[in-house]
Amino acid sequence: MEHSFVTHLEAAIDGTRLPARQLQTTHDGRPLWVRYDLDAVGRAVARADLAAREPDLWRYRELLPVDRDEDVVSFGEGMSPLLAAPRLGAHLGLSHLFVKDESQLPTGSFKSRGMAMAVSMAKQFGVRRVAIPTAGNAGGAVAAYAARAGMEAYVFMPVDTPAVNRYEAALCGARVFLVDGLINDCGALVKAGSEPMGWLDMSTLKEPYRLEGKKTMGLELAEQSHWELPDVVLYPTGGGTGLIGMWKAFEELTALGWLDSPHRPRLYSCQSSGCAPIADAFDRGERFASAPEQPHTLASGLRVPVAVGDFMILDAVRASGGRAVAAAEEGIREWMELACRLEGISLCPEAAVCIGALVDAVEAGHIARDERIVVFNTGAAQKYVEVLETELPRIDSLLVDGRVDWERLAAGEPAVAS
Ligand SMILES: *Cc1c(COP(=O)(O)O)cnc(C)c1O
């Protein structure tokens, strides 16, 4: 493509228009929307054209911001499978449960969607150095995409970030810093370094393009559901870009006339009871969230006490008729293990929170058992070694001399002969 269909950027807080073909970050510290000439997109591509394209997120090229194809930085990300989960569904008493499995994406999480777009746009604008505060997976993703683009990456993460996230970022050549604080403290360091270091701040919603990458989850969900969106979507919410992006996708698809039914899913923004600022604001009927006192959760991607896009998350949830909910932190391991055991899906702790929220919502009568329900599995369980290695189920040790008691083994008991 020679030119994208982007017309301008728009401040989410007050609608101020900003030119798109120069580097923009935020407006008054709040996020920007990327706006397109959707009439022109509709003339350039029909939804039926998509079927012949590559199975990655670039199949929605006309709805993406990159001007020149040569600036695209990609690992072939996107088009993650929408898996039926009949065994888990039956266990929970649900007849149409699906998992959109983002654990299969490059770097093992859906963060690759956002970084594919943000790094491609950074390349388009000639950026040589990027920096990010991260709860984990975004650091690994930015390091990988920056390496592929030949850029420098600086990654700031809290000291208790999962080990795999530290190593994957460092392995891809990023400078990694462990910060004695929370992700917001890391964010303050990135901001402070912007001038002296001359880097682009890739924080969630502090540049407009990660959101466009995450939007593709909504586009794929529509295409994979044959242009009839499901009834309910459960999404684990940290900074909220995924949820906000999906809602934006549904709006653009509606404007394009690509949806066969006007019906949009009720969005469930799911958080852990250990860190639930969005769910709290929802309960209080407010549009802006306040930071919890001592945020703690095994679901490291949800350890986000302050989200700059809080009002965008809450607006989308309310407009959809959905809810923002907190599931019990104590249930994370159990839900994770249940889903992995029944379906073999590599469910991350963040998505386990969604399963807990789903069970609660069904019990409360907010979600009906026969609705079409989609849970987003935003990352791979393998990235959370610290969560897996405690209370690991059913791992036995055997001696090499063959003294295995097969009878006891068959009965599910410890198998070393005594
Ligand atoms: C970052 C992350 C989240 C939270 O995503 P947002 O779009 O920032 O709300 C959820 N799950 C995983 C695995 C993550 O890495």
The ligand as an ORCA input file, in Angstrom:
! r2SCAN-3c Opt
* xyz 0 1
  C      -0.993     -7.454     29.241
  C      -1.798     -8.642     29.515
  C      -3.165     -8.558     29.851
  C      -3.865     -7.252     30.014
  O      -4.107     -6.688     28.754
  P      -4.619     -5.222     28.518
  O      -5.085     -5.184     27.124
  O      -3.472     -4.307     28.811
  O      -5.744     -4.982     29.484
  C      -3.869     -9.742     29.982
  N      -3.274    -10.938     29.848
  C      -1.975    -11.067     29.553
  C      -1.390    -12.427     29.421
  C      -1.184     -9.918     29.370
  O       0.102    -10.055     29.057
*
